[in-house]
Amino acid sequence: MPISKSDKNLSPADQGEINVQESLSHRDQRHIWHPLTQHKISKEMLAIVKARGSILYDENGKEYIDGIASWYTCMYGHCNPDITGKVAAQMQQLDQVVFSGFTHEPAVKLSEALIPLLPANQEKLFFSDNGSTATEIGVKMALQYHHNLGNDRKVMLAFEDGFHGDTFGAMSVSGLSVYNGPFEEHFIEVVRIPVPTGKNNEQVLRKLESLLKEHKIAGFIYEPLVQGAAAMKMHDAEGLNEILKLCKRHEVICVADEVMTGFGKTGKNFASEYLSVQPDVMCLSKALTAGLLPMAITSCSQKVYDGFYSDEIAKGLFHGHTYSANPLACTAALAGIELLTSKAIQQDIQRVIASHRNFKNKIKDHPKVKNIRTLGVIIAFELDVKMERYGDMRNRLYKYFMDSGVFLRPLGNTIYILAPFTISASELEKIYASIEAVLVEF
Ligand SMILES: *Cc1c(COP(=O)(O)O)cnc(C)c1O
């Protein structure tokens, strides 16, 4: 689009070249404030103009394989016609309606499809818009459950290095709070335990026992088995089971944050399926809507729901968002679930798992590969090279991958892949090749 002469921020030099098409990356810089960005350091954003399957296309026509499924959302590929077609049809029927006092078919159908997929004790679904609100609501459910029962419990329990989002409750329970300094005084009270590694399980349990004595703990929020933002850190299922058992014995509401792990990525529909103890509450977002629209769900057991069910209005959960259960987002989620449970996608998941296993065997003994781990379609390892400047290393890695047409987003020196289930064998090979090139170049 040509820039108009009235554009107030054009420099005189720009105005002289008014007919030259200005790049989106350049126009972006005038008025847009990006998330998780220090703009003085990061100036240029890459403009993406199209996405299909596993490929992103930038405004200059360069292609990138989306090796992290755009933050673990579009697991069935970008612009998947099975999803976009259904949402386009829904758009002609009912676009948006208030969800207090009203209901609609996409939400009802979604509830009927999702509940059978969740752990057996999950009975009710509460809608919101994103992962942070899903966990925020999970925390509120745990706190208000005890409040409604007349229990004096105001403390949350969480893992060290957990990540649960960027709203206040979610920030409070997140252990990775290096950037949360300005807000810390306003946080809710949280106590923490380390993740169980298999070696420290007894110690963790003993620490939990003493915390349960010292603090009035209402709920425990945890990312089951994989902590995404903590660089795909994986932990011990048996250890987590023991923690959950102890929490349940003390009436602590267990809130599984499956925003990242949900919908097939761990090789099962939900990571909680690897555990024998079921959560009381589950937080879902990201791949819930197959990468098409923002939505989240916080599910809960009948027991939690009953804690709010009362003749007293104030015992209800007075939380709501304008776009709660938007019909288009519900339609996308329903289409996503149909794909997830299809034979084709289940075969894709097994294919990616087998492929990662081969790649792991191929590079696991390389001297620069440390702590390589996989669970489902997630594969991660630490690049073991001398790090003079940690931040710089991450940025050099990122640039190296992008230059070779692969979108991976290393976390520190951790390199991981979490690509769409539908990624082709040759696209996967290209990602592996770029990682092997990194092992030579860095
Ligand atoms: C991404 C993420 C969130 C936050 O979700 P947003 O949609 O980014 O607010 C919360 N918990 C986990 C485990 C996540 O991966």
The ligand as an SDF file (V2000), in Angstrom:
LIG
                    3D

 15 15  0  0  0  0  0  0  0  0999 V2000
    1.7710  -20.2380   26.8750 C   0  0  0  0  0  0  0  0  0  0  0  0
    1.4700  -20.7290   28.2250 C   0  0  0  0  0  0  0  0  0  0  0  0
    0.6450  -20.0110   29.1020 C   0  0  0  0  0  0  0  0  0  0  0  0
    0.1130  -18.6430   28.7680 C   0  0  0  0  0  0  0  0  0  0  0  0
   -0.7090  -18.6640   27.6560 O   0  0  0  0  0  0  0  0  0  0  0  0
   -0.9880  -17.2990   26.8470 P   0  0  0  0  0  0  0  0  0  0  0  0
   -2.0190  -17.6850   25.8540 O   0  0  0  0  0  0  0  0  0  0  0  0
    0.3160  -16.9320   26.2280 O   0  0  0  0  0  0  0  0  0  0  0  0
   -1.4610  -16.2880   27.8200 O   0  0  0  0  0  0  0  0  0  0  0  0
    0.3470  -20.5680   30.3270 C   0  0  0  0  0  0  0  0  0  0  0  0
    0.8350  -21.7640   30.6710 N   0  0  0  0  0  0  0  0  0  0  0  0
    1.6390  -22.4890   29.8650 C   0  0  0  0  0  0  0  0  0  0  0  0
    2.1380  -23.8210   30.3160 C   0  0  0  0  0  0  0  0  0  0  0  0
    1.9850  -21.9960   28.6130 C   0  0  0  0  0  0  0  0  0  0  0  0
    2.7880  -22.7080   27.8030 O   0  0  0  0  0  0  0  0  0  0  0  0
  1  2  1  0
  2  3  1  0
  2 14  2  0
  3  4  1  0
  3 10  2  0
  4  5  1  0
  5  6  1  0
  6  7  2  0
  6  8  1  0
  6  9  1  0
 10 11  1  0
 11 12  2  0
 12 13  1  0
 12 14  1  0
 14 15  1  0
M  END
$$$$
